[in-house]
């Protein structure tokens, strides 16, 4: 290949690596002894030429060159260049070009490792590096992940990259064609064929592996193990025990179950941002993958300007690489805009086509069906049921849907964890008892649910369960007796919305309570207008029961308060109070009075004694257990009107009744009362306790603002402004407005902090805060409590803080702004922490911090 042009400088990273490889090959060829070694060197040169063409095309794309530009620069026809690229060939100075043969391992005569495809290996650089680290530390590593996530491609890339580390050979063992649950003899035969063992059985395989190990360490790569996982595990354990120089790398949808096995879970590509104003949208790995695969099919396909649509498609496919590849392949016959119409049918979006050349199945549907067929009947039945849910499921809801299977909660949990272990469900450390399902898997599961004739029965089971829980939730409005139900229901908000839509469309009598519960949950998460649209049709229904009427009007009053529409809130609250009074239900009256009191805000026309009326109602009805929320509201009213001593007395009584079991809202009131009494230490403790118990966005923001007000008064202006800016940004995003009195406290704290820092320092602190995620805001606001209980580690206080921030997802720039350090200093600290703890990268540091510093 000759010539030079923009983007093809040998100084660039990719080009430089290719030149270095050519130099290495030249030295190998010069040292070659005999025709066999020389032939191997020439074969490797052919593969490198293909690599060179791939790198040249990549560099040309980065510089904005077209295929035609590159072909003209190289002096070859465009059609020839495209043909060579697609066939995996290279361009040679001499005539008689030929496609490159497959790569070979370092061992002379060893069988071929499949050659690397010439398409882009996108978004996996970090995980590829992590895999290399694991293979240096463990002798058995299994890469797991859902169908189509790219396990085979990852282990293939690793196999080529690590060839030099295993001079005894890298042996590729494809297992996809073995029968389900094939015995060990067949697996042994497959491995023997890969290492060219002379003879049959374990002894022949041992001899062949022993011979390879004499040349150095050996890497045995077992691909597609899930259908023979037990046999693979048993055989791998025997091989590793007999041959200390052998390392096994497996790709499977589940682990092999061998003691000492290290697991690397390969997740889908991260969600691509869909904001058209985001400059790095096109650089998102999923968008890059779609773009590359679409242009392989049609090199001049029109994609520029469609990044937002492509991001939506990739997100609808949950970042699953095989699904993205298949969807991109449809660009040969459909424009990107036409693909958008298929977003609600992921399997149709990613239908047909061969997909990746490494995929053992011809379509995503076939690949998912392969996994489904490997499940036992109970697992298949649970998988079908869970596919009905739009956004994952808790173990409680799963138990309700699995009741007809005759499984108790422990049995359901066993099935759930089994499905997760087989990569058909997803889990996160943040929600350990909640299970997700990728969109394509959910689409397939719903098809199986319909084919089994179970859709109607499982839909009814879901509505019955959620309607029961909705009633529990609504009866507890403003009463705080079931915080666990509140937390669970917030996580199941998408399920409540689904059930609401089904009940509305079918005229189900449970529609009002389902819709009211869904609206309440959405309002709590800042989705105010969505909540209003769901609730308004309920209020128009004639003939609602008294409790359904009160619950709906109380919920609408709450929505109006969050929107600062106090006149409308008062109207709904007063109507709810009248209905509750006519029904003679003390609990309903308490709910109505509670929201009515809030609807008046700081209005001097507020009816006197509303909170006293609540307490009297509860005492007269014997509902003494419901006094704490009334006392909480009373304390808030008192502190807002400047009656701090009385407010403190109400808080003391409330916390005594709760006996330490206060929810986040109680702690916020208690912290505010302490704050207004100038007891900053007590206020800090109470706000921190609230953050520990917090699970809603609205209360998280209020508690963080409380911590910020304390910081402004306690000589920490930078922290105060950072927290206030973060909370303000999230309030703006979610539409969660604060009350007038609380807003005054926030404004006063901000003014004080700006006065302490000055305009420049204040602007920098607020800019740093505005970028914090909700998780980062929680960590930042909670730090005072955490620092008081320093864990026993070899790290300094500063290093512990940095490690915690890494674990919560803070970037180098965010950490630097937070701690008033330069990014270089933060990087130096990180390098020192990793060296001290023996960690290879930030991912391992984050995992260590999550285990030891929380």
Buried (B, 14 or more C-beta within 10 A) or exposed (E): BEEEBEBBEEEBEBBEEBBEBBEEBEEBBEEBEEEEBEEBBEBBBBBBBBBBBBBBBBBBBEBEBEBEBBBBBBEBEBEBBBEBBEBBBBBBEEEEBEBBBBBBBBBEEBBEBBBBBBBBBBBBEEBBBBBBBBBEEBBBBBBBBBBBBBBBBBBBBBBBBBBEBBBBBBBBBBBBEBEEEBEBEEBBBBBBBBBBBEEEEBEBBBBBBBBBBEBBBBBBBBBBBBBBBEBBBBBBBBBBEEBEBBBBBBBBBBBBBBEEBBBBBBBBBEEBBBEEEBEEBBEBBBBBBBBBBBBBBBBEBEBEEBBBBBBBBBBBBBBBBBBBBBBBBBBEEEBBEEBBEBBEBBBBBBBEBEBBBBBBBEBBBEBBBBBBEBBEEBBBBBBBBBBBBEBBBBBBBBBBBBBEBEBEBEBBBBBBBBBBBBBBBBBEEEEEEBBBBBBBBBBBBBBBBEEBEBBEEBBEBBBBBBBEBBBBBBBBBBBBBBBEBBBBBBBBBBBBBBBBBBBBEEEBEBBBBBBBBBBBBBBBBBBBEBBBEBBBEBBEEEEBEBBBBBBBBBBBBBBBBBBEBBEBBBBBBBBBBBBBBEBEBBBBBBBBBBBBBBBBBEEEEBEEEBBEBBBEBBBEBEBEEBBBBBBBBBBBBBBBBEBBEBBBBBBBBBBEBBEEEBBBBBBBBBBBBBBBBEBBEBBBBBBBBBBEBBBBBBBBBBBBBBBBBBBBBBEBBBBBBBBBBBBBBBBEEBBBBBBEBBEEBBEEBBEBBBEBBEEEBBBBBBEBBBBBBBBBBBBBBBBBBBEEEEEEBEBEEEBBBBBBBBBBEBBBEBBBBBBEBEBEBBBEBBEBBBEEBEBBEBBBBBEBBBEBBE
